[in-house]
């Protein structure tokens, strides 16, 4: 998803880690040139790549995304292996791929993964933006084949940046909007925000200007820094980039993926566990624990149930629900300020990982002005597989005190 700018700019960006800039060869993922970048490959090699591009017209095959799918396939020792949030974050970080990627898996009897390609095509059509795709497969002795496909929208470009740096080194973050005439273009909404989660879990925020580079120099601790660019519009919030920078540290290797759970999660137990782990994380970071605000819990559970029944993870579901904040404002006075997170996962631990490993979502959980929270959990209504849980977090700030219910007339 990241396109290469002119060679002289690439040289400029790499001056901090290299004495000179060599020939125009693609950089290798070694300790000196390991970079985060979009690098679409116009020359598609392999029958799998050609097949996938026929299934998803106008998509671009990307080497970085392909490397991420290969890392996930290599870690799938078991054909039932489950893709977890921590595994996908590790895979994209090791591949140097900054797109906000989604991954799907399918086990076939040896033929093409038709269900997987349908999922990728559906994901590609959700936004009017260019998309990158990739696929990898692993064959087993009995003739079955495990396929893992990845897809990511490309609303912006990101100039190449080093993914492995030294302590206190500065790096420039420079993005560019691809199509400012598109309804989804960032040019029509406020400047995007860069969120950075440091190794000790503190989230920093920086405003980005698509026309200027922003220098970041807060790398004072060794470890992995998760970085995320979020565009906030009037109606929705979109994660447009997500990557990792390693300070005096090599990327961690992805361990073998585990099989999916055999027992459906319990929504009541999941709700209690999510409150507990949220407060444990806040206290460890030096923040005050949040209190459980039961008045909004029915609204959070209702929205979780609507997401589970429709399969749509969204703050507002068109024609179904205007969202928790809107319903709360209609039923309670005065209004609360909502910091909302959503997730769908096989169990509550992985649902929590989805938001914990996203700097923008983590900043909501660590809101220092929030005093209460309402969490809603619902089970997916399916019988042909182990159902997932859908989770809604409402971190709440009460500028005018806790709201009271409006009497019914």
C-alpha positions as CSV (number, residue, x, y, z in Angstrom):
1,X,0.0,0.0,0.0
2,X,2.9,2.3,0.4
3,X,4.2,3.6,-2.9
4,X,7.9,4.5,-3.4
5,X,8.6,8.1,-3.8
6,X,11.5,9.4,-5.9
7,X,14.9,7.9,-5.1
8,X,16.3,11.2,-3.8
9,X,13.6,11.4,-1.2
10,X,14.2,7.8,-0.2
11,X,17.9,8.6,0.3
12,X,16.9,11.6,2.5
13,X,14.7,9.5,4.7
14,X,17.4,6.9,5.2
15,X,20.3,9.3,6.0
16,X,19.8,8.6,9.7
17,X,20.6,4.9,9.3
18,X,22.8,4.8,6.2
19,X,25.8,6.7,5.1
20,X,24.8,6.6,1.4
21,X,22.0,5.5,-0.8
22,X,22.8,2.7,-3.2
23,X,21.2,1.5,-6.5
24,X,17.5,1.4,-7.0
25,X,17.0,-2.1,-5.8
26,X,14.1,-3.1,-3.4
27,X,15.5,-3.1,0.2
28,X,15.9,-6.4,1.9
29,X,14.6,-7.0,5.4
30,X,18.0,-7.0,7.1
31,X,19.1,-5.0,10.1
32,X,20.2,-2.0,8.0
33,X,17.4,-1.5,5.5
34,X,14.3,-3.1,7.2
35,X,11.6,-0.6,6.3
36,X,7.9,0.1,6.6
37,X,6.4,0.8,3.2
38,X,3.8,0.1,0.6
39,X,5.3,-1.6,-2.3
40,X,2.7,-2.9,-4.8
41,X,4.2,-5.4,-7.3
42,X,3.1,-4.6,-10.9
43,X,4.7,-7.9,-12.1
44,X,2.6,-10.6,-10.5
45,X,4.3,-14.0,-10.3
46,X,2.5,-17.2,-9.5
47,X,-0.8,-18.8,-10.3
48,X,-2.3,-18.1,-6.9
49,X,-1.6,-14.3,-7.3
50,X,-3.1,-14.3,-10.8
51,X,-6.1,-16.3,-9.7
52,X,-6.8,-13.9,-6.8
53,X,-6.5,-10.8,-9.0
54,X,-9.1,-12.3,-11.4
55,X,-11.4,-12.8,-8.4
56,X,-10.9,-9.3,-7.1
57,X,-10.8,-6.9,-10.1
58,X,-8.8,-3.6,-9.8
59,X,-6.9,-4.9,-6.7
60,X,-3.2,-4.7,-6.4
61,X,-0.9,-7.5,-5.4
62,X,1.5,-6.4,-2.6
63,X,4.7,-8.0,-1.6
64,X,4.6,-6.8,2.0
65,X,1.1,-8.1,2.5
66,X,2.1,-11.4,0.8
67,X,5.0,-11.7,3.2
68,X,2.5,-11.3,6.1
69,X,0.3,-14.1,4.8
70,X,3.4,-16.3,4.4
71,X,4.4,-15.6,8.0
72,X,0.9,-16.6,9.2
73,X,0.9,-19.8,7.0
74,X,4.3,-20.8,8.4
75,X,3.0,-20.5,11.9
76,X,-0.1,-22.6,11.1
77,X,1.2,-26.0,12.1
78,X,-2.3,-27.3,12.6
79,X,-4.9,-27.0,9.8
80,X,-7.4,-25.8,12.4
81,X,-5.0,-23.0,13.4
82,X,-6.8,-19.8,14.4
83,X,-5.8,-16.3,13.3
84,X,-5.5,-14.1,16.4
85,X,-5.1,-10.3,16.7
86,X,-1.6,-10.6,18.3
87,X,-0.5,-13.0,15.5
88,X,-1.7,-10.7,12.7
89,X,-0.1,-7.7,14.3
90,X,3.2,-9.6,14.6
91,X,3.0,-10.8,11.0
92,X,2.4,-7.4,9.5
93,X,5.0,-5.8,11.7
94,X,7.6,-8.4,10.6
95,X,6.6,-7.9,7.0
96,X,7.0,-4.1,7.3
97,X,3.4,-3.7,6.0
98,X,1.6,-0.6,7.3
99,X,-1.9,-1.1,5.8
100,X,-4.8,-1.8,8.1
101,X,-5.1,-5.4,6.9
102,X,-7.7,-8.0,7.5
103,X,-6.9,-11.7,7.1
104,X,-9.2,-14.6,6.3
105,X,-8.6,-18.4,6.3
106,X,-10.2,-21.4,4.5
107,X,-9.4,-25.1,4.5
108,X,-10.2,-26.8,1.2
109,X,-9.9,-30.3,-0.2
110,X,-7.3,-29.1,-2.6
111,X,-9.3,-26.7,-4.8
112,X,-9.4,-22.9,-4.8
113,X,-10.7,-21.1,-1.7
114,X,-14.0,-19.8,-3.0
115,X,-15.3,-18.8,0.3
116,X,-12.1,-16.9,1.1
117,X,-12.1,-15.0,-2.2
118,X,-15.8,-14.1,-1.6
119,X,-14.8,-12.7,1.8
120,X,-12.0,-10.7,0.3
121,X,-14.2,-9.4,-2.5
122,X,-16.9,-8.3,0.1
123,X,-14.2,-6.5,2.1
124,X,-12.9,-4.8,-1.0
125,X,-16.3,-3.4,-1.8
126,X,-16.9,-1.8,1.6
127,X,-15.1,1.4,0.7
128,X,-14.5,3.2,-2.5
129,X,-10.7,3.0,-2.2
130,X,-7.8,1.1,-3.9
131,X,-7.1,-2.3,-2.2
132,X,-4.0,-4.5,-1.8
133,X,-4.5,-8.3,-1.7
134,X,-2.3,-11.4,-1.2
135,X,-2.7,-15.1,-0.5
136,X,-0.6,-17.9,0.7
137,X,-1.3,-21.6,1.1
138,X,-0.1,-24.7,3.0
139,X,-0.7,-28.2,1.8
140,X,-1.0,-31.2,4.2
141,X,-0.3,-34.9,3.6
142,X,-4.0,-35.9,3.2
143,X,-4.5,-33.5,0.3
144,X,-6.2,-30.7,2.2
145,X,-4.9,-27.1,1.7
146,X,-5.0,-24.3,4.2
147,X,-5.3,-20.8,2.5
148,X,-4.8,-17.5,4.2
149,X,-5.7,-14.3,2.3
150,X,-5.1,-10.7,3.3
151,X,-6.6,-7.4,2.1
152,X,-6.2,-3.8,3.0
153,X,-7.6,-0.5,1.7
154,X,-5.1,2.1,0.5
155,X,-6.6,5.6,1.1
156,X,-3.2,7.2,1.7
157,X,0.5,6.8,0.8
158,X,3.2,6.7,3.4
159,X,6.8,7.6,2.6
160,X,9.2,4.8,3.5
161,X,10.5,4.9,7.1
162,X,13.0,2.6,8.9
163,X,11.3,-0.1,11.0
164,X,14.3,-0.6,13.2
165,X,16.0,2.4,14.8
166,X,18.3,3.4,17.6
167,X,17.3,5.0,20.9
168,X,16.4,8.7,20.6
169,X,16.5,8.5,16.8
170,X,14.1,10.8,14.9
171,X,12.0,9.5,12.0
172,X,9.7,11.5,9.6
173,X,6.1,10.5,9.1
174,X,4.8,11.8,5.8
175,X,1.5,10.8,4.3
176,X,-0.3,11.8,1.1
177,X,-4.0,11.5,0.1
178,X,-4.5,9.3,-3.0
179,X,-7.7,10.7,-4.4
180,X,-9.0,13.9,-2.8
181,X,-12.2,13.9,-5.0
182,X,-13.3,10.6,-3.5
183,X,-16.1,10.6,-0.9
184,X,-13.8,8.7,1.4
185,X,-10.8,11.0,0.8
186,X,-9.1,12.5,3.8
187,X,-9.0,15.8,2.2
188,X,-12.6,16.4,3.1
189,X,-12.2,15.7,6.8
190,X,-10.0,17.1,9.6
191,X,-6.3,16.2,9.6
192,X,-5.6,12.6,10.6
193,X,-4.2,11.7,14.0
194,X,-1.1,9.6,14.7
195,X,-1.4,7.4,17.8
196,X,1.8,5.8,19.2
197,X,1.8,3.1,21.9
198,X,5.2,2.9,23.7
199,X,6.6,-0.3,25.2
200,X,5.2,0.6,28.6
201,X,1.7,1.1,27.2
202,X,1.4,4.9,27.2
203,X,-0.4,6.3,24.2
204,X,0.9,9.6,22.6
205,X,-1.1,11.5,19.9
206,X,0.1,13.8,17.1
207,X,-1.7,15.8,14.5
208,X,-0.6,15.0,11.0
209,X,-0.8,17.3,8.0
210,X,-1.0,15.4,4.6
211,X,1.1,18.2,3.1
212,X,4.0,18.2,5.6
213,X,6.2,15.6,7.3
214,X,6.0,15.2,11.0
215,X,9.2,14.3,12.8
216,X,8.8,11.9,15.8
217,X,11.5,11.7,18.4
218,X,9.9,10.1,21.5
219,X,11.8,6.8,21.2
220,X,13.4,6.8,24.6
221,X,12.8,3.2,25.6
222,X,13.8,0.0,23.8
223,X,11.1,-2.2,22.5
224,X,8.2,-2.2,20.0
225,X,6.2,1.0,19.3
226,X,2.8,0.4,17.7
227,X,1.8,3.3,15.4
228,X,-1.6,4.0,13.9
229,X,-3.0,6.8,11.7
230,X,-6.7,7.4,12.3
231,X,-8.9,9.7,10.2
232,X,-11.8,11.1,12.2
233,X,-14.8,12.4,10.1
234,X,-18.2,13.7,11.1
235,X,-19.8,10.4,10.7
236,X,-17.2,7.7,11.1
237,X,-13.6,7.0,12.2
238,X,-11.3,5.1,9.9
239,X,-8.0,3.5,10.7
240,X,-5.9,4.1,7.5
241,X,-2.4,2.9,8.6
242,X,-1.0,0.6,11.2
243,X,2.6,-0.5,11.7
244,X,5.3,-1.1,14.2
245,X,8.8,0.4,14.8
246,X,11.4,-1.5,16.8
247,X,13.8,0.5,18.9
248,X,17.1,-1.4,19.6
249,X,15.2,-4.6,19.2
250,X,14.5,-7.2,16.5
251,X,10.9,-8.1,15.5
252,X,9.6,-11.0,17.5
253,X,9.1,-14.3,15.8
254,X,5.5,-15.6,15.4
255,X,5.0,-18.8,17.3
256,X,2.7,-21.6,16.2
257,X,-0.9,-20.6,16.1
258,X,-3.4,-22.5,18.3
259,X,-6.6,-24.2,17.3
260,X,-10.0,-22.5,17.7
261,X,-12.0,-23.0,20.9
262,X,-14.4,-26.0,21.0
263,X,-16.8,-24.4,23.5
264,X,-18.8,-21.2,22.8
265,X,-17.9,-18.3,25.0
266,X,-20.2,-17.3,27.9
267,X,-21.3,-13.6,27.5
268,X,-21.9,-13.1,31.2
269,X,-18.5,-14.4,32.2
270,X,-16.9,-12.5,29.3
271,X,-18.5,-9.2,30.6
272,X,-17.1,-9.7,34.1
273,X,-13.7,-10.6,32.8
274,X,-13.5,-7.6,30.5
275,X,-14.3,-5.2,33.3
276,X,-11.6,-6.8,35.5
277,X,-8.9,-6.8,32.8
278,X,-9.7,-3.2,31.9
279,X,-9.3,-2.0,35.5
280,X,-6.1,-4.0,36.0
281,X,-4.6,-2.4,32.9
282,X,-5.6,1.1,34.0
283,X,-4.3,0.7,37.5
284,X,-1.0,-0.7,36.2
285,X,-0.7,2.5,34.1
286,X,-1.3,4.7,37.1
287,X,-4.9,5.6,36.1
288,X,-7.9,5.4,38.3
289,X,-10.1,2.3,37.9
290,X,-13.4,2.9,36.2
291,X,-16.8,2.2,37.8
292,X,-19.4,0.0,36.2
293,X,-22.3,2.2,34.8
294,X,-25.2,-0.2,34.6
295,X,-27.6,2.3,33.2
296,X,-26.0,2.1,29.7
297,X,-25.3,-1.7,29.8
298,X,-28.6,-2.6,28.2
299,X,-27.8,-0.2,25.3
300,X,-24.3,-1.7,24.9
301,X,-25.7,-5.2,25.0
302,X,-28.4,-4.3,22.4
303,X,-25.8,-2.9,20.0
304,X,-23.6,-5.9,20.5
305,X,-26.5,-8.2,19.7
306,X,-27.3,-6.2,16.6
307,X,-23.7,-6.4,15.4
308,X,-23.8,-10.2,16.1
309,X,-27.0,-10.7,14.2
310,X,-25.9,-8.6,11.1
311,X,-22.2,-9.5,11.2
312,X,-21.4,-5.8,10.9
313,X,-18.9,-4.3,13.4
314,X,-19.8,-0.6,13.3
315,X,-20.6,2.3,15.6
316,X,-23.8,2.9,13.6
317,X,-25.5,0.2,11.5
318,X,-27.4,1.7,8.6
319,X,-31.2,1.1,8.9
320,X,-30.7,-0.9,12.1
321,X,-29.2,1.3,14.9
322,X,-28.0,4.9,15.2
323,X,-25.5,3.7,17.9
324,X,-25.2,3.6,21.6
325,X,-24.3,7.3,22.1
326,X,-27.4,8.4,20.1
327,X,-29.8,6.1,22.0
328,X,-28.3,7.2,25.3
329,X,-28.8,10.8,24.4
330,X,-32.5,10.2,23.7
331,X,-33.1,8.4,27.0
332,X,-30.8,10.1,29.5
333,X,-30.1,13.7,30.5
334,X,-27.7,15.3,30.6
335,X,-25.6,13.6,28.0
336,X,-22.4,11.7,28.6
337,X,-19.2,11.8,26.4
338,X,-18.7,8.4,24.9
339,X,-15.3,6.8,24.0
340,X,-16.5,3.7,22.2
341,X,-14.6,0.5,21.1
342,X,-16.0,-2.4,19.2
343,X,-14.7,-5.9,18.4
344,X,-15.7,-9.4,17.2
345,X,-13.5,-12.4,18.2
346,X,-13.7,-16.0,19.2
347,X,-13.4,-15.2,22.9
348,X,-13.1,-12.2,25.2
349,X,-9.3,-12.4,25.5
350,X,-8.8,-11.9,21.8
351,X,-11.5,-9.2,21.7
352,X,-9.5,-7.4,24.3
353,X,-6.3,-7.9,22.3
354,X,-7.9,-6.3,19.2
355,X,-8.4,-3.0,21.1
356,X,-5.3,-3.3,23.2
357,X,-3.0,-3.7,20.2
358,X,-4.6,-0.7,18.4
359,X,-3.1,2.6,19.7
360,X,-6.2,4.6,18.8
361,X,-8.5,2.1,20.6
362,X,-6.2,1.8,23.5
363,X,-6.3,5.5,24.0
364,X,-10.1,5.2,24.6
365,X,-9.6,2.5,27.2
366,X,-7.0,4.6,28.9
367,X,-9.1,7.8,28.9
368,X,-7.9,9.7,32.0
369,X,-11.1,11.8,32.2
370,X,-13.4,8.8,32.1
371,X,-14.8,7.6,35.4
372,X,-17.3,4.9,34.3
373,X,-17.7,2.3,31.7
374,X,-20.5,0.2,30.2
375,X,-19.6,-3.1,28.4
376,X,-22.0,-5.2,26.3
377,X,-21.3,-8.7,25.0
378,X,-23.5,-10.8,22.7
379,X,-23.1,-14.2,21.1
380,X,-23.2,-14.7,17.3
381,X,-26.4,-16.6,16.3
382,X,-24.8,-19.5,14.3
383,X,-25.0,-23.3,14.5
384,X,-22.6,-24.4,11.9
385,X,-19.4,-23.3,13.8
386,X,-18.3,-22.1,17.2
387,X,-19.9,-18.6,17.6
388,X,-17.9,-15.5,18.1
389,X,-18.6,-12.8,20.7
390,X,-19.3,-9.2,19.8
391,X,-18.2,-6.6,22.3
392,X,-19.1,-3.0,22.9
393,X,-17.0,-0.8,25.3
394,X,-18.4,2.5,26.3
395,X,-15.8,4.5,28.3
396,X,-17.7,7.4,29.8
397,X,-17.0,11.0,30.8
398,X,-19.7,12.9,32.7
399,X,-19.0,16.7,32.4
400,X,-22.2,17.5,34.2
401,X,-22.4,14.5,36.5
402,X,-23.9,11.0,35.8
403,X,-27.0,11.3,33.6
404,X,-30.4,10.4,34.8
405,X,-33.1,8.6,32.8
406,X,-35.7,10.8,31.2
407,X,-39.2,9.9,32.5
408,X,-41.4,8.2,30.1
409,X,-44.5,10.1,29.0
